Amino acid sequence: MKTDGYMQSVNPATEELLKSCKTHSAEEVEARLAAAAEAYSSWSRKPVSARSTRMRRMAELLRGNKQELATVITSEMGKPIVQSEAEIEKCAYNCNYYADHAERLLRDEPRASGASESYIHYAPLGVILAVMPWNFPFWQVFRFAAPALIAGNTALLKHASNVPQCALRIEELFREAGFPQGVFLSLLIRNSEVSKVIEHPAIAAVTLTGSEGAGRQVATCSGRMIKKTVMELGGSDPFIVLEDADLDQAVQTGVRARFQNTGQSCIAAKRFIIVERVFEQFERRFVDAVRRLKTGDPMDRSTEIGPLARREFVDELERQIGESTSSGAVVLTGGSRRRGKGYYFEPTVLGNVRPDMPAGQEEVFGPVAAMMRARDKEDALRLANQTQYGLGASLWTSDIEAAKELAHRIEAGQVFINGMVASDPRLPFGGVKSSGYGRELSEFGIREFVNVQTVWIGPPLTR
């Protein structure tokens, strides 16, 4: 939420105004761009080991302030507090991962050629603009920031307008961890101002995590300026259950995969594609488990479903469910917003969903699971790929060798066999199709924002 000159931090569980944060003026934005560019000139020349030391200190700060930071997350966007604490732990782990492995991942690589010596050198690019979402307000930032900064870049964060306190607290943490002034700064600006920042000569590249629409706008502007981009966009991830799957594990994991973070995750399981022979059994067990989920105060440690982050997200879920049921889908449980204060929506399961319905083709960003029936594994694969998105997929079967072959045919950036799709610093993360391009995490992530430079040395000169 924003008003002229301010961004409003609102508690989605109570609708209470927590704080009004003044947006940055054009002059302040220019000063921060200049500070990030100036910091880059010295930060990029520091050895990787020195940059890693700062990142280890960051991990310590995150863990040492976990409760306070988790409270900021939960208060500002409504994530259940236990999940907010887990988010902070994951950020710390990511910082440590890159601090421990950056020197190896960025080391010069000798290559054979016609030269007397040739090698690949990884050099930073400059100031990276990060346009980040509200659903994982710390993790999304640290997922890009840890590798980008250790590689020698500096960063400017344009965070979502409903989490300004998270944005400012992250900036403070970088100062507290001893990063030089200007290495990481936040920009409290409106979405309409992002293009001007991208066009600024100080910006070398852009990373965005967000909606498909936001990705198109940022990619268009960045392309016009010939600036590198990484896009992690929406998803409508399939959760495929074959007839030989362990149904107990599939149901248990499926509920968590759909309803974690109140369903507000790009890699949440959204379309449950179940083969005919086990469909009714899976659906019945799944609905029973969803009915047992506890909705309530996100500060209560027993709460599993909190509020949605903003009121308009509740309205959007109502539209998607209404249009889907008008086309033949049925509400098996839930299906309505909760009365009273807060942006709550009941945990919902829709049955009889087809690919032509909003629940079967759009990204449904909230606690709504769509059940889809498949004739067999080939039909399940067809349904899984019948989407514009390609972020993640989960496949359940006891035949691992067959599962590997099926995984290779699923159009997604990551396929988890008998497990829940999740991001891990050790593995590359990203999508295909309308889910974006480029990769975060692992060696692929740290090398997205570097100049992969070839150095070729000819034979010795003779005199």
Residue, then its C-alpha position, 0 to 999 in steps of 0.5 A: m500500500k502506498t500514498d503520495g510520498y510514503m509507503q504504508s506498512v500494514n499488518p495483514a492480520t489486523e489491518e493496522l497501519l504499522k508505519s509510514c515510510k517516506t519514499h526516496s526523492a529523485e535526488e536521494v535516488e541519484a545519490r544512492l546510485a552514485a554511492a553504489a557506483e563509488a563503492y563498486s570501485s573499491w569493493s570489486r578490488k577486494p579479494v574474495s576472501a575479504r568479501s566472504t568474511r563480511m558475508r559470514r558476519m552477516a550469517e551470524l547477525l541473521r541467526g543472532n537476530k532471528q526472532e526480531l527479524a522474523t517478527v518484522i516479516t510476519s507483522e508486515m506480510g503475514k507469514p506464520i512466525v515459525q515459517s518466518e524464522a525458517e526463512i531467516e535460517k535459510c538466508a543465513y545458510n545461503c550466506n555461509y554457503y557462498a562464503d565457503h565456496a565462492e573462492r572455488l566457484l570464482r577461481d580462474e579456470p585454465r583452458a587448453s588452446g593454441a596459446s601458451e596459456s589461456y584461462i577464464h576469469y570471472a570479473p564482477l559487472g558493477v551495480i546490480l538492481a534487484v526488484m524483489p517481491w514481498n512473499f519471501p521478503f528476506w530470502q528473495v533478497f539474500r538469494f541474489a545478494a549473497p552471490a552477487l556481492i561476494a562476486g564483487n558487485t554492489a546492489l540496489l534493492k527495489h523491494a515490494s511497496n508493502v514491505p518497506q520495513c523489511a527493505l530498510r532492516i536488510e539495509e541496516l543488517f549489511r551496515e551492521a555486518g561491516f559492508p562498506q557504505g554503498v555496497f548494499l542500499s535500498l530504494l523506496i520508490r514506486n514501480s513506475e520509477v523502476s524504468k528510470v533506474i534501469e536506464h541510469p548509466a550506473i546500473a549494469a544488470v537487473t534481477l527480478t523475482g515477481s509476476e510475469g507482467a512485471g518481468r515483461q516490463v523490466a525485461t523490455c526496458s533492460g533489453r532496450m538498454i542492453k543490460k543483462t537480466v535474470m527473471e524468476l517469474g510466476g509458476s503453476d507447478p504440477f504435483i503429479v501422483l502416479e498409481d504406484a506412489d506412496l499416497d501417505q507421503a504424497v498427501q502429507t507433502g502435497v498439503r505442505a507444498r500447496f499451503q506453505n506461506t499460505g500458498q503464496s509461493c511461485i514454487a508452491a504445488k498448484r495443480f494436483i494431477i492424479v492418475e485415475r486409479v488412485f485419484e479418489q483415494f488421494e483427493r479424499r485424504f488430501v481434503d481431509a488433511v486440508r480441513r485440519l489446517k489451523t488458520g489464525d494469528p500468524m504470531d501464534r506458533s501453532t498457526e499454519i495458515g495466516p492472512l494473505a499479504r494484501r486485500e486485493f489478493v483475496d479479491e483475486l482468489e474470489r474471482q479465480i474460484g468463481e470463474s472456475t466453478s462457473s465452468g464446472a469446478v466444485v469446491l470440496t472444502g473452503g472457498s470463501r474469505r473469512r469474515g472479520k479483520g484481516y485478509y484471510f481466505e479459507p484453505t480451499v480445494l477445488g475438484n473437477v478442474r480442467p486446464d481451460m479454467p482459471a484454476g487450471q491455467e493461471e497462477v493461483f497465489g493463495p491457499v487454493a489447490a486444484m485437483m485434476r484427473a489423468r487417465d495414465k502417466e502419459d496423460a498426466l505428463r500432457l496435463a503437466n506441460q499444458t501451461q505457459y509456466g515452467l518453474g517447478a514440478s513434483l513427481w510421485t512414484s516408486d519406479i525411480e528409473a521411470a521417474k527420471e525419464l518422465a522428469h526429463r520430459i517435464e517442461a520445468g526448471q526443476v523436478f523433484i521426485n518424491g519430494m517437495v519443490a524447494s530452493d537450495p543454495r547447492l542447486p540451480f534455481g529458475g524456470v523456463k517458458s513464462s516462468g523466466y530465464g537465468r538461474e539463481l543459486s549454486e555456481f550458476g547463480i554466482r556466475e550470472f552477474v559476472n563477466v566471463q572473461t577469456v584471457w589468451i596469452g601468446p607465445p613468448l616474444t623473441r628479440 
